[in-house]
Amino acid sequence: MKKIVVGGNFGETPKESSIIKSIANEFDCDCINGGSFEDIKNVDLSGYKLIIWAPNIENSFEKIYPKKDIGSILICSKVLRENRTEIDAISRIFQMHGNAVIAINSNNKPFTFKLLDALGNVWIDTMSIETLCETIDEFVEWTSSSVRKRCTQVKDLEHEFGDIDFSQYEEFIELNKQVADKFEENKGRYFGNTSTRCMKMFPTTKTDSTHMIVSRRNSSKKRLTTDDLVLTRFSDDGSIEYYGDNKPSVDTPIQLSLYKMFPEINYMIHGHSYIQGGEFTEHYFPCGDMREVEPCAELISENDKNYGVINLKNHGFLIYTDSIENLKNIVNKMEFSERKIGFEKVC
């Protein structure tokens, strides 16, 4: 696997970093350690499977965000000074479209290194560069083994269906907002998604319709409206297609697969906290990983109901129901257990 470590100071006063040098030595890989602003601006990351991106760029220069190949794994870094927290570190993952972040606590002597993924799980908290690098290798292997289905944009919505009125889903969206409010009460981070069958669009084929409505990718679920809904479908070859300009949630292939397996289920809401009393899946999978379908299906089958809740290990929850009435009942009664960012360890 081709790897590169980029770090050190870049700008008018370039300087090498001993930490970056140690990480590169552990991986025995390519390294760019300090230099001019032009040096960092012109870094070519093509061809690298693993990129550790930790440059310190002087504030007088524009920020540089790494551009990686599709399928490459990017691990960025964040030094936790003063009031900076693990949440600030995880925000950097999303800013850079990365996979994980190394949160460096400079208040400790020697420094400590905490490897966090996008869901805030702790992979390691250590003072040892060697242990950090060993864990990064484990994270890369785990991430690379993920099974995914791509979502592909198809022809214009109006060409096939005419003007679809998504306002029919207002009641469902309102329940999603109630879930978001409960998240806020518990200080949760309300990322996730919501979906439903196209029951009113395809009333005669509800149980075998290949079309579903899902929330769009990277939308604020707390402020979700019907404008954030995307029409999706299973294509003839089993891949996922969507209409319009908005990409559907990364978890769309998982939820569509569950809808296909359980014709009685009509609504789902997913978020990144736990629901008290919900049964847990056994293994941790990242967002969009198709390996999560089977353990979810097993718990739904064991529940022997058309509605219920599942807690996804190190991930969050999934609510599924057959009717809006049962969804209301679950939302009104459920209580959340906070997933504390930067504290929950991957087992």
C-alpha positions as CSV (number, residue, x, y, z in Angstrom):
1,M,0.0,0.0,0.0
2,K,1.4,3.4,-1.0
3,K,1.4,5.8,1.9
4,I,2.4,9.4,2.5
5,V,2.7,11.6,5.6
6,V,2.5,15.4,5.2
7,G,3.2,17.7,8.1
8,G,5.5,20.3,9.7
9,N,5.4,24.1,9.2
10,F,4.7,25.6,5.8
11,G,5.1,29.3,5.0
12,E,7.7,32.0,5.7
13,T,9.3,30.0,8.5
14,P,9.3,26.3,7.4
15,K,10.1,23.8,10.0
16,E,10.2,20.0,10.3
17,S,8.0,18.2,12.9
18,S,9.6,15.4,15.0
19,I,6.2,13.8,15.3
20,I,5.7,13.7,11.5
21,K,9.2,12.3,11.1
22,S,8.5,9.5,13.7
23,I,5.2,8.6,12.0
24,A,6.8,8.4,8.6
25,N,9.6,6.2,10.0
26,E,7.1,3.8,11.5
27,F,5.3,3.5,8.2
28,D,8.5,3.6,6.2
29,C,6.7,5.7,3.7
30,D,7.0,8.9,1.7
31,C,7.1,12.1,3.7
32,I,6.8,15.8,3.2
33,N,7.9,17.6,6.4
34,G,7.8,21.4,6.3
35,G,8.5,23.7,3.4
36,S,7.3,26.8,1.6
37,F,3.7,27.7,0.9
38,E,4.3,26.7,-2.8
39,D,5.5,23.3,-1.6
40,I,2.3,22.5,0.2
41,K,0.1,24.0,-2.5
42,N,1.6,21.8,-5.1
43,V,1.6,18.5,-3.2
44,D,0.4,15.6,-5.5
45,L,-1.5,13.0,-3.5
46,S,-2.5,10.9,-6.5
47,G,-1.7,7.2,-6.3
48,Y,-1.6,7.1,-2.5
49,K,-3.9,4.7,-0.7
50,L,-3.3,6.2,2.8
51,I,-2.7,9.9,3.4
52,I,-1.9,11.4,6.8
53,W,-2.4,15.1,6.4
54,A,-1.1,17.2,9.3
55,P,0.6,20.4,7.9
56,N,0.7,23.6,9.9
57,I,0.1,26.4,7.4
58,E,0.8,30.0,8.6
59,N,-2.4,32.0,9.0
60,S,-1.3,34.6,6.5
61,F,-1.7,32.0,3.7
62,E,-4.9,30.4,2.4
63,K,-5.9,27.0,3.8
64,I,-5.0,24.0,1.7
65,Y,-7.3,21.0,1.6
66,P,-5.9,17.7,0.3
67,K,-7.3,16.1,-2.9
68,K,-7.2,12.4,-2.7
69,D,-8.1,9.6,-5.2
70,I,-11.5,7.9,-4.9
71,G,-11.2,5.1,-2.5
72,S,-8.1,6.5,-0.8
73,I,-8.1,6.9,3.0
74,L,-7.4,10.3,4.5
75,I,-6.5,10.9,8.1
76,C,-6.1,14.5,9.2
77,S,-5.0,16.0,12.4
78,K,-6.1,18.6,15.0
79,V,-4.1,20.0,17.9
80,L,-6.4,20.4,20.9
81,R,-5.4,23.7,22.5
82,E,-7.3,25.9,25.0
83,N,-11.0,25.3,24.5
84,R,-10.7,23.0,21.5
85,T,-12.4,19.6,21.9
86,E,-12.8,16.3,20.2
87,I,-15.8,17.7,18.4
88,D,-13.6,20.3,16.8
89,A,-11.3,17.5,15.7
90,I,-14.1,15.5,14.2
91,S,-15.4,18.6,12.3
92,R,-12.1,18.6,10.5
93,I,-12.9,15.2,9.1
94,F,-16.0,16.6,7.4
95,Q,-14.2,19.8,6.2
96,M,-11.6,17.7,4.4
97,H,-13.9,14.8,3.4
98,G,-11.6,12.5,5.4
99,N,-12.0,9.2,7.2
100,A,-10.5,9.9,10.6
101,V,-8.6,12.5,12.7
102,I,-5.6,12.3,15.0
103,A,-6.5,14.6,18.0
104,I,-3.2,15.7,19.5
105,N,-3.4,16.9,23.1
106,S,-0.6,19.3,23.5
107,N,-1.4,20.0,27.2
108,N,0.0,16.6,28.1
109,K,3.7,16.0,28.3
110,P,4.5,13.9,26.4
111,F,1.7,14.6,23.9
112,T,-1.1,12.1,23.7
113,F,-2.7,11.0,20.4
114,K,-6.3,10.0,20.0
115,L,-7.5,8.4,16.7
116,L,-11.1,9.3,16.2
117,D,-13.4,8.3,13.3
118,A,-16.2,10.3,11.8
119,L,-18.7,9.0,14.3
120,G,-16.6,10.1,17.2
121,N,-15.4,6.6,18.2
122,V,-12.0,6.2,19.8
123,W,-9.7,3.7,18.1
124,I,-6.7,4.4,20.4
125,D,-5.6,7.0,23.0
126,T,-1.9,6.7,23.5
127,M,1.4,8.4,24.0
128,S,3.2,5.9,21.7
129,I,3.7,6.8,18.0
130,E,4.3,3.1,17.3
131,T,0.9,2.1,18.9
132,L,-0.8,5.0,17.0
133,C,0.6,3.7,13.7
134,E,-0.4,0.1,14.4
135,T,-3.9,1.3,15.1
136,I,-4.0,3.4,11.9
137,D,-3.2,0.2,10.0
138,E,-6.1,-1.6,11.7
139,F,-8.4,1.3,10.9
140,V,-7.3,1.3,7.2
141,E,-7.9,-2.5,7.0
142,W,-11.4,-2.1,8.6
143,T,-12.3,0.8,6.3
144,S,-11.0,-0.9,3.2
145,S,-13.2,-4.0,3.9
146,S,-16.4,-1.9,3.8
147,V,-19.0,-3.0,1.2
148,R,-20.8,-0.2,-0.6
149,K,-23.2,0.5,-3.4
150,R,-22.9,3.7,-5.3
151,C,-25.9,5.9,-6.0
152,T,-26.1,7.1,-9.6
153,Q,-28.1,10.0,-11.0
154,V,-30.7,9.1,-13.6
155,K,-33.0,11.0,-16.0
156,D,-35.0,14.1,-15.0
157,L,-37.8,13.5,-12.5
158,E,-40.5,15.3,-14.5
159,H,-39.8,13.3,-17.6
160,E,-40.9,10.0,-15.9
161,F,-43.3,11.1,-13.2
162,G,-44.4,14.7,-13.7
163,D,-44.4,17.1,-10.9
164,I,-44.3,15.1,-7.6
165,D,-45.8,16.8,-4.5
166,F,-43.5,16.0,-1.6
167,S,-45.8,17.9,0.7
168,Q,-47.7,14.7,1.4
169,Y,-44.7,13.8,3.7
170,E,-45.1,16.8,6.0
171,E,-46.4,14.7,8.9
172,F,-43.4,12.4,8.6
173,I,-41.0,15.3,8.5
174,E,-42.6,16.8,11.6
175,L,-41.9,13.6,13.5
176,N,-38.3,13.7,12.3
177,K,-38.1,17.2,13.8
178,Q,-39.5,15.9,17.1
179,V,-36.7,13.3,17.2
180,A,-34.2,16.1,16.5
181,D,-35.6,18.1,19.5
182,K,-35.0,15.1,21.8
183,F,-31.4,14.9,20.5
184,E,-30.9,18.5,21.5
185,E,-32.2,17.8,25.0
186,N,-29.6,15.0,25.3
187,K,-26.8,17.1,23.7
188,G,-26.6,14.7,20.8
189,R,-25.2,15.4,17.3
190,Y,-28.1,14.9,15.0
191,F,-26.6,13.5,11.9
192,G,-28.5,10.6,10.2
193,N,-31.2,10.2,7.6
194,T,-34.9,9.5,7.1
195,S,-36.8,7.5,4.5
196,T,-40.2,6.2,3.5
197,R,-41.9,4.2,0.7
198,C,-43.6,6.0,-2.2
199,M,-47.0,4.7,-1.0
200,K,-49.2,7.4,-2.6
201,M,-47.2,7.5,-5.8
202,F,-47.5,3.8,-6.4
203,P,-50.6,2.7,-4.5
204,T,-51.2,-0.5,-6.4
205,T,-47.6,-1.8,-6.0
206,K,-46.7,-0.7,-2.4
207,T,-45.3,-4.1,-1.4
208,D,-42.9,-4.5,-4.3
209,S,-42.3,-0.9,-5.5
210,T,-38.6,-0.3,-6.2
211,H,-39.0,3.5,-5.5
212,M,-38.3,5.1,-2.1
213,I,-38.1,8.7,-0.7
214,V,-35.0,9.5,1.3
215,S,-33.4,12.6,2.8
216,R,-30.6,14.2,0.8
217,R,-27.0,13.8,1.7
218,N,-25.4,16.3,4.1
219,S,-28.7,18.0,5.1
220,S,-29.4,19.2,8.6
221,K,-31.8,16.6,9.9
222,K,-32.9,19.0,12.6
223,R,-34.2,21.4,10.0
224,L,-35.3,18.9,7.5
225,T,-38.1,19.9,5.1
226,T,-39.9,18.2,2.3
227,D,-37.5,20.1,-0.1
228,D,-34.7,17.9,1.2
229,L,-36.4,14.7,0.0
230,V,-35.0,12.7,-2.9
231,L,-36.7,10.1,-5.0
232,T,-34.6,6.9,-5.4
233,R,-35.0,3.4,-6.8
234,F,-33.4,0.0,-7.3
235,S,-32.4,-0.4,-10.9
236,D,-32.8,-3.6,-12.8
237,D,-29.2,-4.7,-11.9
238,G,-29.7,-4.0,-8.2
239,S,-27.7,-0.7,-8.0
240,I,-29.2,2.5,-6.6
241,E,-30.4,5.4,-8.7
242,Y,-31.7,8.8,-7.8
243,Y,-33.6,11.6,-9.5
244,G,-32.8,15.3,-9.4
245,D,-29.6,17.2,-8.4
246,N,-29.5,16.2,-4.7
247,K,-27.6,13.1,-3.8
248,P,-29.4,10.8,-1.3
249,S,-28.1,9.9,2.1
250,V,-25.0,7.6,2.2
251,D,-27.2,5.1,4.1
252,T,-29.7,4.8,1.2
253,P,-28.6,1.4,-0.1
254,I,-28.9,-0.1,3.4
255,Q,-32.4,1.2,4.0
256,L,-33.6,0.4,0.5
257,S,-32.4,-3.2,1.1
258,L,-34.3,-3.4,4.3
259,Y,-37.4,-2.1,2.7
260,K,-37.1,-4.8,0.0
261,M,-36.6,-7.5,2.7
262,F,-39.5,-6.3,4.8
263,P,-42.5,-5.2,2.7
264,E,-44.5,-4.3,5.8
265,I,-42.0,-1.5,6.8
266,N,-42.9,1.9,5.5
267,Y,-40.8,4.4,7.5
268,M,-37.3,4.6,8.9
269,I,-35.4,7.3,10.9
270,H,-31.7,6.9,11.7
271,G,-29.5,9.0,13.9
272,H,-26.2,8.9,15.8
273,S,-27.3,8.3,19.4
274,Y,-28.8,5.3,21.3
275,I,-32.4,4.7,22.2
276,Q,-32.8,3.3,25.7
277,G,-34.1,-0.3,25.7
278,G,-33.1,-0.9,22.1
279,E,-31.2,-4.1,21.3
280,F,-27.7,-3.7,20.0
281,T,-26.1,-5.2,16.9
282,E,-22.9,-7.1,17.6
283,H,-20.4,-5.5,15.3
284,Y,-19.6,-1.9,14.3
285,F,-19.9,-0.8,10.7
286,P,-19.5,2.7,9.3
287,C,-22.3,4.7,7.6
288,G,-23.2,3.2,4.2
289,D,-21.6,-0.1,4.8
290,M,-23.8,-2.9,3.3
291,R,-22.5,-5.3,6.0
292,E,-24.9,-3.6,8.4
293,V,-28.0,-4.9,6.5
294,E,-27.8,-8.5,7.7
295,P,-27.5,-7.8,11.5
296,C,-30.3,-5.2,11.2
297,A,-32.5,-7.8,9.4
298,E,-31.8,-10.4,12.0
299,L,-32.9,-8.1,14.9
300,I,-36.0,-7.0,13.0
301,S,-36.9,-10.7,12.3
302,E,-36.3,-11.6,16.0
303,N,-38.5,-8.7,17.1
304,D,-41.4,-10.3,15.1
305,K,-43.1,-7.0,14.8
306,N,-43.7,-4.5,12.0
307,Y,-42.2,-1.7,14.2
308,G,-39.4,-1.2,16.7
309,V,-35.9,0.2,17.3
310,I,-32.4,-1.1,16.9
311,N,-29.2,0.3,18.3
312,L,-26.2,0.0,15.9
313,K,-23.0,-0.7,17.8
314,N,-20.7,2.3,18.0
315,H,-23.0,4.0,15.4
316,G,-26.5,5.0,16.4
317,F,-30.1,4.0,16.2
318,L,-32.6,2.9,13.6
319,I,-36.4,3.3,14.0
320,Y,-38.6,1.3,11.7
321,T,-42.4,1.2,11.5
322,D,-45.3,0.1,9.4
323,S,-47.5,3.1,10.0
324,I,-47.3,6.8,10.9
325,E,-49.3,6.0,14.1
326,N,-46.7,3.5,15.4
327,L,-44.0,5.9,14.5
328,K,-45.7,8.6,16.6
329,N,-45.9,6.2,19.5
330,I,-42.2,5.3,19.3
331,V,-41.1,9.0,19.0
332,N,-43.3,10.0,22.0
333,K,-42.1,7.3,24.3
334,M,-38.4,6.9,23.4
335,E,-35.6,8.2,25.5
336,F,-32.0,8.7,24.2
337,S,-28.7,7.7,25.8
338,E,-26.0,10.1,24.7
339,R,-23.1,8.8,22.6
340,K,-20.3,10.8,24.2
341,I,-17.9,12.0,21.4
342,G,-14.3,11.0,22.0
343,F,-15.1,8.6,24.8
344,E,-16.7,5.5,23.2
345,K,-14.0,3.0,22.3
346,V,-14.2,0.6,19.3
347,C,-14.2,-2.9,20.7
